[in-house]
Amino acid sequence: MLGELIREFVLHDQDEASVKVKELEEFNRGRLPLTEAIREFEHRKDEASEKAGYGVNDVAKTTMLFKACNIPDKLQDDLLLKVDYDRSRYNELKSMLHRLGKRQQLGIN
């Protein structure tokens, strides 16, 4: 009986993997503070990687992070200028965004 319930109501591995990938790809910052949005993006990226084997290179991660966090084109350009327009420097760009988010939370421009 318990086995039947588990089979009926628990997501299959492929279903769970699909859900995790979809959650990552459809993530949008909305009204979240920037620092929380970055943490949520990282969490969803790690979940998709763990559950679905989802992996993308740093250029794709940078593009996805900018899109998910609703980073305006002008700010993207300013950040990319600091890393010589090298989108593969994902960790540096993420750190810069995180520092910017902290400043925003403190009301510092």
C-alpha positions in Angstrom: 0.0 0.0 0.0 2.7 2.5 1.0 4.7 1.6 -2.2 1.6 2.4 -4.3 1.2 5.8 -2.7 4.8 6.6 -3.1 4.7 5.7 -6.8 1.5 7.7 -7.3 2.5 10.9 -5.6 6.3 11.2 -5.6 7.8 12.8 -8.6 9.9 10.5 -10.7 13.6 11.4 -11.0 13.1 12.7 -14.5 10.1 14.8 -13.5 12.0 16.3 -10.6 15.0 17.0 -12.8 12.7 18.8 -15.3 11.1 20.8 -12.6 14.5 22.0 -11.2 15.8 23.0 -14.7 12.5 24.8 -15.4 12.7 26.6 -12.0 16.2 27.8 -12.8 15.4 28.9 -16.4 12.2 30.7 -15.4 13.6 32.4 -12.3 13.0 36.2 -12.2 14.0 38.5 -9.4 10.7 40.3 -9.2 10.7 42.4 -6.1 13.5 40.5 -4.3 16.5 42.5 -3.2 19.4 41.9 -5.5 21.5 40.0 -2.9 18.6 37.6 -2.2 18.0 37.2 -6.0 21.6 36.2 -6.5 21.5 33.7 -3.7 18.2 32.3 -5.0 19.7 32.0 -8.5 22.7 30.2 -7.2 20.5 27.8 -5.2 18.4 27.0 -8.2 21.5 26.6 -10.4 23.0 24.1 -7.8 19.7 22.2 -7.5 19.4 21.9 -11.3 23.0 20.7 -11.4 22.6 18.2 -8.6 19.2 16.8 -9.6 19.4 17.0 -13.4 23.1 17.1 -14.2 22.4 20.6 -15.7 25.5 22.4 -16.5 26.3 25.5 -18.5 29.6 27.4 -19.0 30.3 30.7 -17.3 29.3 32.8 -20.3 25.8 31.3 -20.1 25.7 31.6 -16.3 26.5 35.3 -16.7 23.8 35.8 -19.3 21.3 33.9 -17.2 22.2 35.8 -14.0 21.8 39.2 -15.7 18.5 38.2 -17.1 17.1 36.6 -13.9 18.1 39.6 -11.8 16.7 42.1 -14.3 20.0 43.9 -14.7 19.6 46.9 -17.0 21.7 47.0 -20.2 23.6 50.1 -19.0 24.6 48.4 -15.8 25.5 45.2 -17.6 27.8 47.2 -19.9 29.4 49.0 -16.9 30.1 45.7 -15.2 31.4 44.0 -18.3 33.7 46.9 -18.9 35.4 46.2 -15.5 36.2 42.6 -16.7 37.2 43.6 -20.3 33.9 42.4 -21.6 34.8 38.8 -20.7 31.5 37.1 -19.8 33.4 34.0 -18.7 34.4 35.8 -15.5 31.1 34.9 -13.9 32.3 34.8 -10.3 33.8 38.3 -10.5 30.7 39.7 -12.1 28.5 38.0 -9.5 30.6 39.4 -6.7 30.3 42.9 -8.2 26.6 42.5 -8.4 26.5 41.3 -4.8 28.5 44.3 -3.6 26.1 46.6 -5.5 23.1 44.9 -3.9 24.6 45.3 -0.4 25.2 49.0 -1.2 21.6 49.4 -2.4 20.3 47.8 0.8 22.3 50.2 2.9 21.1 53.1 0.8 24.5 53.9 -0.6 24.8 54.9 -4.2 
